[in-house]
């Protein structure tokens, strides 16, 4: 079964509150959606996956939830001191979210300088 993935990182003390909040957000968005949730509980990383309903195109589903439910889930994580991106990093599919959740000063300055500089 296909899924729309959310890799969320939270302080350990906020995991249960996030699960309660996110579950309520998903039910409000569409009570028929199913979830697959697992993670690295020791470090606060959650794979909060919304399963694509049977008979629905995965790409269409992704477009539908990206600007609605996904932002609600990411906002909830941020409100609890978490992030929209856990151990998998930002990557090309979530780069646009840096403007909403990232450090605007670092974004404006560009990427970090290289750790090793060529001398020749």
N, CA, C and O atoms as CSV, one atom per row, in Angstrom:
chain,resi,resn,atom,element,x,y,z
A,1,UNK,N,N,0.843,-1.173,0.000
A,1,UNK,CA,C,0.000,0.000,0.000
A,1,UNK,C,C,0.890,1.238,0.000
A,1,UNK,O,O,1.876,1.295,0.735
A,2,UNK,N,N,0.552,2.213,-0.808
A,2,UNK,CA,C,1.306,3.465,-0.877
A,2,UNK,C,C,0.994,4.331,0.332
A,2,UNK,O,O,-0.032,4.172,0.995
A,3,UNK,N,N,1.909,5.247,0.594
A,3,UNK,CA,C,1.721,6.127,1.745
A,3,UNK,C,C,2.308,7.503,1.449
A,3,UNK,O,O,3.205,7.650,0.619
A,4,UNK,N,N,1.784,8.499,2.146
A,4,UNK,CA,C,2.358,9.840,2.116
A,4,UNK,C,C,3.124,9.981,3.423
A,4,UNK,O,O,2.539,9.919,4.504
A,5,UNK,N,N,4.429,10.169,3.320
A,5,UNK,CA,C,5.303,10.094,4.478
A,5,UNK,C,C,5.562,11.456,5.109
A,5,UNK,O,O,5.732,12.464,4.423
A,6,UNK,N,N,5.585,11.451,6.425
A,6,UNK,CA,C,5.979,12.614,7.216
A,6,UNK,C,C,7.052,12.124,8.174
A,6,UNK,O,O,6.774,11.299,9.045
A,7,UNK,N,N,8.266,12.618,8.027
A,7,UNK,CA,C,9.352,12.274,8.942
A,7,UNK,C,C,9.495,13.427,9.912
A,7,UNK,O,O,10.052,14.472,9.577
A,8,UNK,N,N,8.992,13.229,11.104
A,8,UNK,CA,C,8.882,14.294,12.092
A,8,UNK,C,C,9.777,13.968,13.278
A,8,UNK,O,O,9.868,12.820,13.712
A,9,UNK,N,N,10.429,14.989,13.788
A,9,UNK,CA,C,11.256,14.825,14.974
A,9,UNK,C,C,10.673,15.680,16.090
A,9,UNK,O,O,10.292,16.831,15.876
A,10,UNK,N,N,10.610,15.103,17.274
A,10,UNK,CA,C,10.007,15.781,18.424
A,10,UNK,C,C,10.830,15.546,19.682
A,10,UNK,O,O,11.537,14.544,19.785
A,11,UNK,N,N,10.739,16.471,20.647
A,11,UNK,CA,C,11.295,16.144,21.957
A,11,UNK,C,C,10.540,14.922,22.500
A,11,UNK,O,O,9.334,14.785,22.291
A,12,UNK,N,N,11.252,14.052,23.188
A,12,UNK,CA,C,10.613,12.837,23.702
A,12,UNK,C,C,9.380,13.144,24.543
A,12,UNK,O,O,8.396,12.406,24.505
A,13,UNK,N,N,9.436,14.227,25.296
A,13,UNK,CA,C,8.306,14.576,26.166
A,13,UNK,C,C,7.071,15.030,25.385
A,13,UNK,O,O,5.993,15.152,25.967
A,14,UNK,N,N,7.206,15.283,24.085
A,14,UNK,CA,C,6.084,15.770,23.274
A,14,UNK,C,C,5.476,14.725,22.349
A,14,UNK,O,O,4.501,15.012,21.654
A,15,UNK,N,N,6.028,13.532,22.330
A,15,UNK,CA,C,5.558,12.525,21.367
A,15,UNK,C,C,4.078,12.195,21.564
A,15,UNK,O,O,3.315,12.207,20.598
A,16,UNK,N,N,3.663,11.904,22.782
A,16,UNK,CA,C,2.264,11.536,23.002
A,16,UNK,C,C,1.324,12.685,22.676
A,16,UNK,O,O,0.263,12.469,22.090
A,17,UNK,N,N,1.700,13.911,23.050
A,17,UNK,CA,C,0.853,15.068,22.710
A,17,UNK,C,C,0.740,15.213,21.196
A,17,UNK,O,O,-0.340,15.502,20.683
A,18,UNK,N,N,1.862,15.011,20.466
A,18,UNK,CA,C,1.799,15.101,19.013
A,18,UNK,C,C,0.888,14.019,18.444
A,18,UNK,O,O,0.067,14.300,17.570
A,19,UNK,N,N,1.021,12.787,18.927
A,19,UNK,CA,C,0.185,11.693,18.421
A,19,UNK,C,C,-1.295,11.980,18.635
A,19,UNK,O,O,-2.118,11.706,17.761
A,20,UNK,N,N,-1.634,12.532,19.794
A,20,UNK,CA,C,-3.028,12.887,20.077
A,20,UNK,C,C,-3.506,13.999,19.138
A,20,UNK,O,O,-4.579,13.898,18.543
A,21,UNK,N,N,-2.706,15.056,19.011
A,21,UNK,CA,C,-3.049,16.183,18.149
A,21,UNK,C,C,-3.147,15.755,16.691
A,21,UNK,O,O,-4.125,16.065,16.012
A,22,UNK,N,N,-2.136,15.047,16.215
A,22,UNK,CA,C,-2.100,14.633,14.811
A,22,UNK,C,C,-3.256,13.689,14.487
A,22,UNK,O,O,-3.866,13.796,13.423
A,23,UNK,N,N,-3.555,12.773,15.392
A,23,UNK,CA,C,-4.676,11.868,15.174
A,23,UNK,C,C,-5.978,12.630,15.011
A,23,UNK,O,O,-6.806,12.293,14.164
A,24,UNK,N,N,-6.155,13.661,15.828
A,24,UNK,CA,C,-7.348,14.506,15.727
A,24,UNK,C,C,-7.361,15.275,14.407
A,24,UNK,O,O,-8.411,15.420,13.783
A,25,UNK,N,N,-6.195,15.767,13.983
A,25,UNK,CA,C,-6.115,16.495,12.715
A,25,UNK,C,C,-6.454,15.590,11.536
A,25,UNK,O,O,-7.167,16.000,10.619
A,26,UNK,N,N,-5.951,14.379,11.558
A,26,UNK,CA,C,-6.230,13.434,10.465
A,26,UNK,C,C,-7.714,13.102,10.427
A,26,UNK,O,O,-8.318,13.107,9.354
A,27,UNK,N,N,-8.311,12.813,11.575
A,27,UNK,CA,C,-9.743,12.490,11.617
A,27,UNK,C,C,-10.597,13.659,11.132
A,27,UNK,O,O,-11.605,13.453,10.457
A,28,UNK,N,N,-10.198,14.881,11.474
A,28,UNK,CA,C,-10.944,16.064,11.016
A,28,UNK,C,C,-10.798,16.261,9.519
A,28,UNK,O,O,-11.735,16.694,8.849
A,29,UNK,N,N,-9.626,15.944,8.996
A,29,UNK,CA,C,-9.366,16.099,7.566
A,29,UNK,C,C,-10.150,15.079,6.759
A,29,UNK,O,O,-10.802,15.417,5.771
A,30,UNK,N,N,-10.078,13.821,7.196
A,30,UNK,CA,C,-10.797,12.731,6.516
A,30,UNK,C,C,-10.818,11.538,7.461
A,30,UNK,O,O,-9.805,10.859,7.632
A,31,UNK,N,N,-11.956,11.284,8.066
A,31,UNK,CA,C,-12.083,10.239,9.081
A,31,UNK,C,C,-11.802,8.840,8.548
A,31,UNK,O,O,-11.595,7.915,9.334
A,32,UNK,N,N,-11.792,8.668,7.234
A,32,UNK,CA,C,-11.562,7.345,6.656
A,32,UNK,C,C,-10.086,7.045,6.391
A,32,UNK,O,O,-9.748,5.925,6.008
A,33,UNK,N,N,-9.213,8.017,6.586
A,33,UNK,CA,C,-7.793,7.778,6.325
A,33,UNK,C,C,-7.203,6.834,7.368
A,33,UNK,O,O,-7.580,6.853,8.539
A,34,UNK,N,N,-6.271,6.015,6.908
A,34,UNK,CA,C,-5.568,5.099,7.795
A,34,UNK,C,C,-4.121,5.548,7.921
A,34,UNK,O,O,-3.565,6.174,7.019
A,35,UNK,N,N,-3.519,5.211,9.071
A,35,UNK,CA,C,-2.162,5.632,9.369
A,35,UNK,C,C,-1.239,4.436,9.578
A,35,UNK,O,O,-1.679,3.348,9.950
A,36,UNK,N,N,0.022,4.658,9.335
A,36,UNK,CA,C,1.087,3.722,9.688
A,36,UNK,C,C,2.143,4.558,10.396
A,36,UNK,O,O,2.827,5.368,9.771
A,37,UNK,N,N,2.270,4.358,11.696
A,37,UNK,CA,C,3.167,5.186,12.505
A,37,UNK,C,C,4.196,4.283,13.175
A,37,UNK,O,O,3.862,3.295,13.828
A,38,UNK,N,N,5.433,4.651,12.993
A,38,UNK,CA,C,6.521,3.954,13.676
A,38,UNK,C,C,7.666,4.930,13.796
A,38,UNK,O,O,7.605,6.022,13.232
A,39,UNK,N,N,8.694,4.571,14.507
A,39,UNK,CA,C,9.790,5.522,14.612
A,39,UNK,C,C,10.928,5.038,15.456
A,39,UNK,O,O,11.034,3.866,15.816
A,40,UNK,N,N,11.772,5.986,15.756
A,40,UNK,CA,C,12.954,5.787,16.577
A,40,UNK,C,C,12.640,6.493,17.889
A,40,UNK,O,O,13.098,7.611,18.124
A,41,UNK,N,N,11.884,5.859,18.713
A,41,UNK,CA,C,11.330,6.520,19.882
A,41,UNK,C,C,12.422,7.045,20.807
A,41,UNK,O,O,12.213,8.042,21.499
A,42,UNK,N,N,13.561,6.403,20.831
A,42,UNK,CA,C,14.660,6.859,21.683
A,42,UNK,C,C,15.192,8.219,21.294
A,42,UNK,O,O,15.716,8.937,22.145
A,43,UNK,N,N,15.073,8.599,20.018
A,43,UNK,CA,C,15.579,9.902,19.595
A,43,UNK,C,C,14.468,10.850,19.136
A,43,UNK,O,O,14.755,11.953,18.670
A,44,UNK,N,N,13.223,10.440,19.259
A,44,UNK,CA,C,12.101,11.326,18.950
A,44,UNK,C,C,11.715,11.416,17.491
A,44,UNK,O,O,10.907,12.269,17.124
A,45,UNK,N,N,12.267,10.563,16.649
A,45,UNK,CA,C,11.919,10.592,15.230
A,45,UNK,C,C,10.731,9.687,14.960
A,45,UNK,O,O,10.729,8.514,15.331
A,46,UNK,N,N,9.717,10.250,14.305
A,46,UNK,CA,C,8.520,9.489,13.958
A,46,UNK,C,C,8.341,9.439,12.451
A,46,UNK,O,O,8.546,10.433,11.755
A,47,UNK,N,N,7.965,8.294,11.968
A,47,UNK,CA,C,7.522,8.136,10.587
A,47,UNK,C,C,6.000,8.134,10.682
A,47,UNK,O,O,5.388,7.120,11.016
A,48,UNK,N,N,5.405,9.273,10.385
A,48,UNK,CA,C,3.958,9.439,10.510
A,48,UNK,C,C,3.386,9.381,9.102
A,48,UNK,O,O,3.330,10.394,8.404
A,49,UNK,N,N,2.969,8.210,8.697
A,49,UNK,CA,C,2.560,7.964,7.322
A,49,UNK,C,C,1.045,7.878,7.189
A,49,UNK,O,O,0.373,7.173,7.942
A,50,UNK,N,N,0.529,8.614,6.213
A,50,UNK,CA,C,-0.894,8.558,5.888
A,50,UNK,C,C,-1.021,7.642,4.679
A,50,UNK,O,O,-0.444,7.914,3.626
A,51,UNK,N,N,-1.767,6.567,4.828
A,51,UNK,CA,C,-1.891,5.589,3.744
A,51,UNK,C,C,-2.809,6.119,2.645
A,51,UNK,O,O,-3.852,6.716,2.909
A,52,UNK,N,N,-2.388,5.882,1.422
A,52,UNK,CA,C,-3.179,6.295,0.269
A,52,UNK,C,C,-4.370,5.346,0.161
A,52,UNK,O,O,-4.184,4.132,0.085
A,53,UNK,N,N,-5.573,5.876,0.154
A,53,UNK,CA,C,-6.755,5.000,0.071
A,53,UNK,C,C,-6.743,4.146,-1.203
A,53,UNK,O,O,-6.248,4.569,-2.248
A,54,UNK,N,N,-7.291,2.959,-1.091
A,54,UNK,CA,C,-7.384,2.056,-2.249
A,54,UNK,C,C,-8.125,2.747,-3.386
A,54,UNK,O,O,-9.142,3.409,-3.176
A,55,UNK,N,N,-7.604,2.584,-4.577
A,55,UNK,CA,C,-8.240,3.148,-5.759
A,55,UNK,C,C,-7.925,4.611,-6.019
A,55,UNK,O,O,-8.422,5.187,-6.986
A,56,UNK,N,N,-7.097,5.227,-5.159
A,56,UNK,CA,C,-6.735,6.630,-5.326
A,56,UNK,C,C,-5.298,6.696,-5.833
A,56,UNK,O,O,-4.425,5.995,-5.321
A,57,UNK,N,N,-5.054,7.528,-6.829
A,57,UNK,CA,C,-3.715,7.704,-7.367
A,57,UNK,C,C,-2.811,8.350,-6.316
A,57,UNK,O,O,-3.178,9.355,-5.708
A,58,UNK,N,N,-1.632,7.769,-6.107
A,58,UNK,CA,C,-0.711,8.248,-5.076
A,58,UNK,C,C,-0.305,9.705,-5.299
A,58,UNK,O,O,-0.280,10.486,-4.348
A,59,UNK,N,N,0.008,10.078,-6.526
A,59,UNK,CA,C,0.435,11.446,-6.801
A,59,UNK,C,C,-0.698,12.450,-6.591
A,59,UNK,O,O,-0.473,13.543,-6.072
A,60,UNK,N,N,-1.902,12.083,-6.991
A,60,UNK,CA,C,-3.054,12.961,-6.755
A,60,UNK,C,C,-3.310,13.126,-5.260
A,60,UNK,O,O,-3.614,14.221,-4.788
A,61,UNK,N,N,-3.183,12.026,-4.522
A,61,UNK,CA,C,-3.385,12.080,-3.075
A,61,UNK,C,C,-2.339,12.981,-2.428
A,61,UNK,O,O,-2.657,13.791,-1.558
A,62,UNK,N,N,-1.099,12.833,-2.859
A,62,UNK,CA,C,-0.015,13.646,-2.316
A,62,UNK,C,C,-0.286,15.130,-2.553
A,62,UNK,O,O,-0.135,15.939,-1.638
A,63,UNK,N,N,-0.679,15.488,-3.754
A,63,UNK,CA,C,-0.986,16.893,-4.052
A,63,UNK,C,C,-2.116,17.402,-3.167
A,63,UNK,O,O,-2.099,18.546,-2.712
A,64,UNK,N,N,-3.093,16.542,-2.932
A,64,UNK,CA,C,-4.258,16.944,-2.135
A,64,UNK,C,C,-3.884,17.220,-0.681
A,64,UNK,O,O,-4.371,18.186,-0.094
A,65,UNK,N,N,-3.030,16.391,-0.097
A,65,UNK,CA,C,-2.726,16.549,1.326
A,65,UNK,C,C,-1.553,17.490,1.610
A,65,UNK,O,O,-1.423,17.982,2.731
A,66,UNK,N,N,-0.706,17.747,0.624
A,66,UNK,CA,C,0.491,18.576,0.833
A,66,UNK,C,C,0.183,19.948,1.416
A,66,UNK,O,O,0.838,20.369,2.369
A,67,UNK,N,N,-0.789,20.646,0.871
A,67,UNK,CA,C,-1.062,22.015,1.316
A,67,UNK,C,C,-2.118,22.089,2.408
A,67,UNK,O,O,-2.501,23.181,2.827
A,68,UNK,N,N,-2.580,20.961,2.862
A,68,UNK,CA,C,-3.597,20.961,3.907
A,68,UNK,C,C,-3.138,20.167,5.108
A,68,UNK,O,O,-2.554,20.713,6.044
A,69,UNK,N,N,-3.400,18.902,5.076
A,69,UNK,CA,C,-3.101,18.036,6.209
A,69,UNK,C,C,-1.621,18.036,6.565
A,69,UNK,O,O,-1.270,18.111,7.743
A,70,UNK,N,N,-0.760,17.953,5.575
A,70,UNK,CA,C,0.686,17.912,5.865
A,70,UNK,C,C,1.131,19.160,6.620
A,70,UNK,O,O,1.902,19.064,7.575
A,71,UNK,N,N,0.654,20.322,6.201
A,71,UNK,CA,C,1.030,21.553,6.898
A,71,UNK,C,C,0.484,21.570,8.323
A,71,UNK,O,O,1.142,22.075,9.232
A,72,UNK,N,N,-0.703,21.025,8.521
A,72,UNK,CA,C,-1.251,20.942,9.880
A,72,UNK,C,C,-0.354,20.065,10.759
A,72,UNK,O,O,-0.068,20.409,11.906
A,73,UNK,N,N,0.082,18.938,10.212
A,73,UNK,CA,C,0.951,18.033,10.973
A,73,UNK,C,C,2.293,18.690,11.270
A,73,UNK,O,O,2.800,18.590,12.387
A,74,UNK,N,N,2.868,19.360,10.280
A,74,UNK,CA,C,4.154,20.033,10.483
A,74,UNK,C,C,4.015,21.192,11.472
A,74,UNK,O,O,4.890,21.396,12.314
A,75,UNK,N,N,2.917,21.952,11.373
A,75,UNK,CA,C,2.668,23.036,12.333
A,75,UNK,C,C,2.551,22.487,13.750
A,75,UNK,O,O,3.069,23.075,14.700
A,76,UNK,N,N,1.870,21.365,13.881
A,76,UNK,CA,C,1.722,20.744,15.194
A,76,UNK,C,C,3.053,20.325,15.773
A,76,UNK,O,O,3.315,20.532,16.957
A,77,UNK,N,N,3.900,19.731,14.934
A,77,UNK,CA,C,5.233,19.330,15.397
A,77,UNK,C,C,6.039,20.560,15.820
A,77,UNK,O,O,6.694,20.545,16.863
A,78,UNK,N,N,5.993,21.622,15.013
A,78,UNK,CA,C,6.744,22.839,15.325
A,78,UNK,C,C,6.256,23.465,16.631
A,78,UNK,O,O,7.061,23.937,17.433
A,79,UNK,N,N,4.945,23.469,16.845
A,79,UNK,CA,C,4.376,24.048,18.069
A,79,UNK,C,C,4.833,23.293,19.318
A,79,UNK,O,O,4.855,23.853,20.414
A,80,UNK,N,N,5.194,22.027,19.148
A,80,UNK,CA,C,5.641,21.211,20.277
A,80,UNK,C,C,7.166,21.141,20.367
A,80,UNK,O,O,7.716,20.317,21.098
A,81,UNK,N,N,7.838,22.012,19.620
A,81,UNK,CA,C,9.302,22.047,19.682
A,81,UNK,C,C,9.982,21.078,18.741
A,81,UNK,O,O,11.175,20.808,18.875
A,82,UNK,N,N,9.223,20.548,17.782
A,82,UNK,CA,C,9.781,19.580,16.847
A,82,UNK,C,C,10.050,20.172,15.478
A,82,UNK,O,O,10.005,21.388,15.286
A,83,UNK,N,N,10.330,19.294,14.533
A,83,UNK,CA,C,10.641,19.724,13.177
A,83,UNK,C,C,9.877,18.894,12.164
A,83,UNK,O,O,9.363,17.820,12.478
A,84,UNK,N,N,9.810,19.411,10.937
A,84,UNK,CA,C,9.141,18.715,9.841
A,84,UNK,C,C,10.044,17.696,9.176
A,84,UNK,O,O,9.611,16.978,8.276
A,85,UNK,N,N,11.274,17.626,9.601
A,85,UNK,CA,C,12.239,16.752,8.942
A,85,UNK,C,C,13.106,16.081,9.993
A,85,UNK,O,O,13.761,16.752,10.791
A,86,UNK,N,N,13.106,14.772,9.990
A,86,UNK,CA,C,13.884,14.033,10.975
A,86,UNK,C,C,15.188,13.541,10.350
A,86,UNK,O,O,15.879,14.298,9.668
A,87,UNK,N,N,15.514,12.293,10.579
A,87,UNK,CA,C,16.831,11.795,10.184
A,87,UNK,C,C,17.074,11.735,8.685
A,87,UNK,O,O,18.215,11.553,8.260
A,88,UNK,N,N,16.039,11.883,7.879
A,88,UNK,CA,C,16.222,11.833,6.429
A,88,UNK,C,C,16.591,13.196,5.842
A,88,UNK,O,O,16.870,13.298,4.647
A,89,UNK,N,N,16.594,14.228,6.659
A,89,UNK,CA,C,16.959,15.555,6.190
A,89,UNK,C,C,15.848,16.198,5.378
A,89,UNK,O,O,14.733,15.682,5.305
A,90,UNK,N,N,16.165,17.318,4.777
A,90,UNK,CA,C,15.161,18.074,4.039
A,90,UNK,C,C,14.971,17.499,2.641
A,90,UNK,O,O,13.843,17.188,2.259
A,91,UNK,N,N,16.015,17.354,1.890
A,91,UNK,CA,C,15.906,16.799,0.545
A,91,UNK,C,C,15.167,17.715,-0.421
A,91,UNK,O,O,14.703,18.791,-0.042
A,92,UNK,N,N,15.065,17.287,-1.643
A,92,UNK,CA,C,14.473,18.143,-2.678
A,92,UNK,C,C,12.959,18.266,-2.564
A,92,UNK,O,O,12.392,19.258,-3.022
A,93,UNK,N,N,12.293,17.285,-1.966
A,93,UNK,CA,C,10.835,17.344,-1.885
A,93,UNK,C,C,10.324,18.235,-0.752
A,93,UNK,O,O,9.163,18.644,-0.764
A,94,UNK,N,N,11.169,18.536,0.213
A,94,UNK,CA,C,10.739,19.362,1.342
A,94,UNK,C,C,11.469,20.698,1.399
A,94,UNK,O,O,11.296,21.467,2.345
A,95,UNK,N,N,12.274,20.966,0.400
A,95,UNK,CA,C,13.057,22.196,0.397
A,95,UNK,C,C,12.169,23.435,0.555
A,95,UNK,O,O,12.544,24.388,1.239
A,96,UNK,N,N,11.010,23.418,-0.072
A,96,UNK,CA,C,10.100,24.566,0.015
A,96,UNK,C,C,9.615,24.832,1.446
A,96,UNK,O,O,9.198,25.946,1.763
A,97,UNK,N,N,9.670,23.820,2.298
A,97,UNK,CA,C,9.205,23.992,3.670
A,97,UNK,C,C,10.191,24.786,4.531
A,97,UNK,O,O,9.838,25.252,5.614
A,98,UNK,N,N,11.419,24.936,4.050
A,98,UNK,CA,C,12.396,25.713,4.802
A,98,UNK,C,C,11.944,27.163,4.966
A,98,UNK,O,O,12.225,27.791,5.987
A,99,UNK,N,N,11.250,27.690,3.969
A,99,UNK,CA,C,10.772,29.069,4.077
A,99,UNK,C,C,9.747,29.221,5.195
A,99,UNK,O,O,9.646,30.287,5.804
A,100,UNK,N,N,9.002,28.181,5.465
A,100,UNK,CA,C,7.974,28.234,6.508
A,100,UNK,C,C,8.541,27.891,7.886
A,100,UNK,O,O,8.162,28.504,8.883
A,101,UNK,N,N,9.449,26.912,7.944
A,101,UNK,CA,C,9.902,26.397,9.232
A,101,UNK,C,C,11.391,26.614,9.515
A,101,UNK,O,O,11.840,26.419,10.645
A,102,UNK,N,N,12.149,27.012,8.505
A,102,UNK,CA,C,13.591,27.114,8.679
A,102,UNK,C,C,14.036,28.423,9.301
A,102,UNK,O,O,13.240,29.333,9.534
A,103,UNK,N,N,15.315,28.488,9.559
A,103,UNK,CA,C,15.956,29.687,10.076
A,103,UNK,C,C,16.162,30.632,8.900
A,103,UNK,O,O,17.030,30.400,8.059
A,104,UNK,N,N,15.367,31.698,8.836
A,104,UNK,CA,C,15.392,32.601,7.684
A,104,UNK,C,C,16.745,33.280,7.504
A,104,UNK,O,O,17.135,33.582,6.376
A,105,UNK,N,N,17.462,33.522,8.587
A,105,UNK,CA,C,18.791,34.118,8.481
A,105,UNK,C,C,19.763,33.202,7.759
A,105,UNK,O,O,20.530,33.647,6.905
A,106,UNK,N,N,19.730,31.932,8.102
A,106,UNK,CA,C,20.621,30.972,7.428
A,106,UNK,C,C,20.213,30.769,5.982
A,106,UNK,O,O,21.064,30.606,5.108
A,107,UNK,N,N,18.909,30.780,5.729
A,107,UNK,CA,C,18.434,30.612,4.350
A,107,UNK,C,C,18.884,31.800,3.499
A,107,UNK,O,O,19.348,31.621,2.373
A,108,UNK,N,N,18.746,33.016,4.042
A,108,UNK,CA,C,19.146,34.211,3.301
A,108,UNK,C,C,20.642,34.238,3.031
A,108,UNK,O,O,21.084,34.742,1.999
A,109,UNK,N,N,21.413,33.700,3.951
A,109,UNK,CA,C,22.865,33.694,3.800
A,109,UNK,C,C,23.336,32.609,2.842
A,109,UNK,O,O,24.497,32.608,2.433
A,110,UNK,N,N,22.471,31.706,2.487
A,110,UNK,CA,C,22.864,30.602,1.612
A,110,UNK,C,C,23.278,29.403,2.432
A,110,UNK,O,O,23.114,29.378,3.652
A,111,UNK,N,N,23.806,28.431,1.764
A,111,UNK,CA,C,24.197,27.204,2.459
A,111,UNK,C,C,25.433,27.441,3.309
A,111,UNK,O,O,26.135,28.438,3.146
A,112,UNK,N,N,25.684,26.521,4.205
A,112,UNK,CA,C,26.854,26.609,5.069
A,112,UNK,C,C,28.127,26.571,4.232
A,112,UNK,O,O,28.153,25.969,3.159
A,113,UNK,N,N,29.182,27.217,4.726
A,113,UNK,CA,C,30.445,27.131,3.985
A,113,UNK,C,C,30.976,25.707,4.021
A,113,UNK,O,O,30.660,24.952,4.941
A,114,UNK,N,N,31.768,25.336,3.045
A,114,UNK,CA,C,32.309,23.972,3.053
A,114,UNK,C,C,33.220,23.759,4.247
A,114,UNK,O,O,33.874,24.691,4.715
A,115,UNK,N,N,33.259,22.526,4.738
A,115,UNK,CA,C,34.118,22.205,5.869
A,115,UNK,C,C,35.586,22.171,5.472
A,115,UNK,O,O,36.461,22.499,6.273
A,116,UNK,N,N,35.851,21.775,4.244
A,116,UNK,CA,C,37.215,21.691,3.747
A,116,UNK,C,C,37.347,22.649,2.565
A,116,UNK,O,O,36.567,22.595,1.614
A,117,UNK,N,N,38.317,23.498,2.639
A,117,UNK,CA,C,38.532,24.448,1.542
A,117,UNK,C,C,39.776,24.051,0.755
A,117,UNK,O,O,40.798,23.661,1.319
A,118,UNK,N,N,39.660,24.160,-0.518
A,118,UNK,CA,C,40.812,23.862,-1.379
A,118,UNK,C,C,41.817,24.991,-1.266
A,118,UNK,O,O,41.452,26.165,-1.210
A,119,UNK,N,N,43.063,24.625,-1.236
A,119,UNK,CA,C,44.094,25.649,-1.151
A,119,UNK,C,C,44.800,25.859,-2.495
A,119,UNK,O,O,45.619,26.769,-2.624
A,120,UNK,N,N,44.499,25.047,-3.469
A,120,UNK,CA,C,45.170,25.217,-4.759
A,120,UNK,C,C,44.238,25.687,-5.825
A,120,UNK,O,O,44.654,25.877,-6.968
